[in-house]
Amino acid sequence: MSDQLNIEAELNWHTPVPAAHPAAALLTAEAVRSHCAQIMALAEQGTAAYFTWHPEQLDITAAYVVDTIIQRYPTLQVPYHSRWRHYEVGGIDRWAQLSANSIWQSAERARTRIDLVISSVLLDAGAGPDWRYVDHPHEMILARSEGLGVASLTLFASGALSADSTQPLRADASALAQLDPLTLAQVFQVDNDNPLVGLSGRTQLLQRLGTVVAATPAVFGSPARLGNLYDYLAAHAVGNQIDAAFVLETLLRALGPVWPGRISLDGVSLGDCWRHSGTRDGLLPFHKLSQWLTYSLLEPLEESGLKVVGLDQLTGLPEYRNGGLLLDFGLLEPRNPEFFIDSMMVDDPAVVEWRALTVIALDHLADAVRAKLGLDAAAFPLARILEGGTWAAGRRIAAERRPGGAPPVQIASDGTVF
């Protein structure tokens, strides 16, 4: 009951957050980039607290990323970095299979895809090295992000997130708020021999999602449904165009109270935002999962006829594949070698600094990759470089350097970050 009261207290503000509210400036992609740039400025001066920056490694890192892109996408027709790629693991489009017999109008198809992808992205935090998901229909054993993606698609297809048994392919606030942790454990095949990091945290996150969405009818309608976000965004489009930064800000302001135990400012949760003494206000916002979700909304929105513009206002995602790539190639070097040995919490200042430097280093790396490919940002936005790309290169170099492809740094996750 106390958690419910805390959520209700957090919801005593309007969506969107008024522009004059002190939290509003931190709930933007621009805030992520500008705050992280303050840490990079320190690194460039050699005064960052926990890391040194080695731009002489940029060229070799970019060459490796370009090689990875060409291996995966020889024609350079790279899709967006998004959750939808995980449903396609093994060359099988599981979403296409699931939706093949559905007759939806364009708007309803967009709502359904948004129902799926919001719930799925919120289940995307690191699974840990020991968890596996058996995709029985396709006889595949999957791990990490692909396993989480396919498992979350299975959860959605089961109707567990729908309040209407006659329409299983929905994600309704009431069903999310009442999600049984045993259901999640069963669908994700969790047992003593197949542990999933942060199972309890994931369940609570979806339950809180349901509560928050129900309390935000301006965005999610009444009765509340995740997919009603489509109608809110369509109503705020100019012509058929909508700005990527607006999509992200909507998610940050509407879903901020979902995140448990995080920093708040005058009653507004700041989400994936942490403390670091190297910024002017002592805070570092990243909004990794919200930006990942924004990237994952691009395809449903564009399929519906909306054109999402300003993609490079969003930032690279500061997580262990992108950040691990930078560590493995020596672009970033920890001052204390124990960083590679100790298991740290997400709020550890060294982890926060690593993530901040990752954001800006990805901007530099994107420029270097485009130069090698002879393409500009319009032709090859960051959303494609991440997919092609830095995330895949981070996984590739990890597999080359460590058994099982583990990242170079170990983060103790609660199932809601990374």
Order of alpha helices (4+ residues) and beta strands (2+ residues): alpha-alpha-beta-alpha-alpha-alpha-beta-beta-alpha-alpha-alpha-alpha-alpha-alpha-beta-alpha-beta-beta-beta-beta-alpha-beta-alpha-beta-beta-alpha-alpha-alpha-beta
